[in-house]
Amino acid sequence: MPEGDSVHLLARRLDRSLRGRTLARSDLRVPRLATRDLAGREVLEHATHGKHLLTRFSGGVTLHSHLRMDGSWTVTGAGKRLPRRLLPDVRVVLETTEGPTAWGQKLHDLALVATADESSLVGHLGPDPLRADWDPQEAVRRLLTHPTTPLVSALLDQTNLAGLGNLWVNELAFLVGRSPWTPVGEVDVPVLVDRAATALRHSATVPGAYQVTTGIARRGESHWVAGRARRPCLRCGTTVQVVAELPNDAAHRRTWWCPRCQPGPGPEVRVPSVPR
């Protein structure tokens, strides 16, 4: 599932194929950008903030995209195209001069802005452990601004700490030994933030460690609770529980937990979120 580490790895892959190359052709297949042309611009880099991808070009222009749950980027070699069946889902084509072509499929929140104005798109996000400007103290401050917010809901809020998705917040709740619905103010938040940053960096930078939270990469043993409903907890043997998401509520996603390893309130305390 696309989370901050997923997008970071995607950015590095796109950099290896496109960075330093000049575009021969661009095709932005959304109505508001359809007349914009990036041909002749050099691809400078792919930066990320949380789950947001920022493709920066010469001349001070940035293409912003978001994968959400179904977006992707594919790179083909010089003169190659995607299979015909995939073309209806293409939203961005970046063809380089005598080089590879990048195809963005099912991308969301596409925008083209001046690089100096990127903050208009990502300035609301919290600190990101995968960025050079990572500020753990600010992440702690933001998480404690609303101390009664359930632990997993606080971590899912990208304005507190950017880059954690549903897999990571469920695993982090297990790793700190607290119920997912524990008020975040009752948790050792500096320790939580440090563990979150360490886990996300490890996943994004260590070969073979991508989204492995147990230290064991074997199928079925790579996560403590996420995706392990009705299976024995890898630590204590108790049956892992799962509760479905609340409809149309980003703060209450599908949640897994071990009742023995994670004492505290259960899902019965969930209250539908009111947008702040």
N, C-alpha and C positions, 0 to 999 in steps of 0.2 A: 504494500500500500504506500502511496506517495507521502512521505513525510520530509522533514528538513534534510535528513541524511540522503534520502532518495534524490532530492533536487540538487543537492551539493554534488553527488556523484554524476548526475546527468550533466551538470555544468562543466565538470572536468572532462567528460567524454566529448562534449561538443567543442570545448576548447582544443582538444587534441586534433579534431577534424577541421575546425573552421578558423581558429585564432590566427590572425595575421594574413588571412586570405581576403581578396577583394570580391565583392558580389558582382556577378555578370547579370543576374536577374533576381528580382524578388516578386513574390505574388502573395499579397495579404488578402485572404478570401473571407473577409467580413465586411459588411457594407460600409461602415464608417472609415475603414482604412483602405478600401479597394483602389482608390486613386493614388495612394502613396507609393513612391518608388525609392527603393534603397540601392539600386544598381550604382556601382562605382564607389560605394563606401567600403572601407575595410572593417572587418570584424575585429574589434579590439579585445573583447573578453566576454565571458559569461559570469555574471555575479549573481549571488543569491541573497535573499533575506527571508528566513523561514522557508515557507513553501513557494515563494515567489521567485521566478527566473527573470533576470534582467540581462538582455543581450545588448551590449554596447557597441556602437559603431563610430567610425571617424565622423567628424563634423558635429559631435555632441548630440547624438540621437540614441535613444534607448527603446528597444522593443520589450515590453513587459508581457509575460504570460504566466498562467497558473494551470497546473495539471489537474487539480481537484482529484476525483477518483478515476477518471477515464482518459485523461490526456496523456500524450506521449510524443517523443521526438525520435525519428529514425534518420540515419545518415546512409546515403548510398554513394557508391563510387562514381567517378567521372563518367558522364553519359548514361548512367543507370537511372531507372525510375522505379517507383513503388509498383507493386502488383495493381492491376486495374481495380480490383475489388476494394482496395483501401483508399482510392482517390476521393470518393465522396466525403470522407471524413477529414481530408486535409484542409487546414486553415492557414498554414504558412508554408511557403516554399522559399528557401534561400539557396540559390545556385551560385557557386563560386566559379571564378575564372579558371578553366582547365583543372578543376578539382571536384571535391565532393559536393553533394547537395543535401541540405537538411530539410526534412519534412516534418512539420508540426501537425499532429492529428488531434482532433477533439479538444483543442486548447480553449481555455476560458480566460475571461477578463483581459483580452488582448487590448493593448494600448500602445501608442507611439508617442513618446514625450521627449522633450529636451533632457539630456542626461542630468543637467543641473536641477531639473524639476522632478527627479525620481521620488523625492519625499512626498509628493502629492499622491503617490500610489502606495508607498510602503512606510511612510513616516509614522503611521499610527501603530506600527508593530513594536512589540517589545524587543529586548536584547536577544541576539541570536548567538548561541555558543560556537557556531561555525564561522563567524565573522571576526575580523581583526579588532573590531570595536566592541567586542563582548564585554558587558558590564554586569557581573553577577550581583553586585550590591543593588543595582537598579532593578534587576529581576526580582530580588527578594522584596524590595520596597513595593513593587507593583503587586506581587502576590499577596502581600499583607494588607493592601489597601482595603480589601473586602474579606476580612478574616473568617466570616461565616460561610463563604462559598465552599462547596464540597471539593475535596482534593482534586479529583479527576477533572471537574469542571474548570477549576482555576488553572490547571495545566493545559487544558485544551484552548483556553482563551489566548489567542495569539498576541493580544495587546499586553499580556503579562510577560510571556517568554515565547519567542517565535521558534517554530520548527518541530514541536512535539505534536504528533498525531495520536490516534486512538490506541495504536499498538503500544507506543512508548508510555502513555500515561497509565495504562493498565499495568504494565510491567513495573513502572516506577512505584506505583502504590504497593505492589507486592514487595518490592525490594526494600522499602522503608517500613514494611510490616504494619500498614494501616489500612483500614477499610477505605474503599474508593470514595465513600461518602463522609469521611471524617472532615470536619471543618478545617480548612487549610491553616487557619491560625493556631490549631492545636498540634501542628506538625513542626518539627525542627526544619524550618524553611531554608536556612542557609545550607544545611546538609542535603536537603532535597534538591536544591538548585545545583550544588556541586555534583551530585550523583547524576542528575539529568545531563549536565554539560559533558561530564566524562563519558557517559554512555553514548550520547549523540556523536561526539568526536571519534570515539573508538569505532563505532559503526561506519562512519563516513571515511575513515582514513586507514584502517587496518585491513589488509587483504583477508578475505574469508570471514570477517566479523560482521558483515552487514546484517543488522537487525537480529543478531544472535544475542540474547540476553542472559542465557544460562551458562555460556561458555562452551556449550556442546552444540555442534552444528548438525548433529544427526536429525533426520526428519522425525518430527513429533517430540523432540526434546530441546528445541532451540528457544522456546519461550516458557516462562514459568506458568502463566495463566492465560494469556491471550490466545484464543482459538482452541483452548483445551477444555471446553465445557463437557461435564460428565465424565471426565477422566481423572485419575488420581493425581493429586498434587505431587510434584516431583520432590518436594521437601518432606511433607508429612504424611502423604497418602490419602488425605481427605479429598472427597470429590469436589472438583472445581465447579463453581456455580457461574451462571450467566443470566443476565437480564437484558431484554431488548431495549433499544433506544426509545426515547419519547419522540413521537412523530414531530417532525419539523422543529426539533430543538437541538441545536448544535452543542449545547452544554451537557446534554444527557445522551451520550452515544451508547451503543451496545457495550456492556461492561462485564468483565470476567473477574472472579476473585476466589480466594481460598478462605472460607469462613474461619478456619483455625489459625492460619498464619497471619490473617489480616483482621484482627478484632476491631469492633466498632459498629456504627450504625449500618443498617442494610438499605436496600433500594426503596423500602417503604417510606423513607424520609424524602424522596425526590419530590421537588416542586417544579413545575414547568417554569422555565426561565422567562424573565421579563427583560427585554432589551434595555441596556443602560444608555 
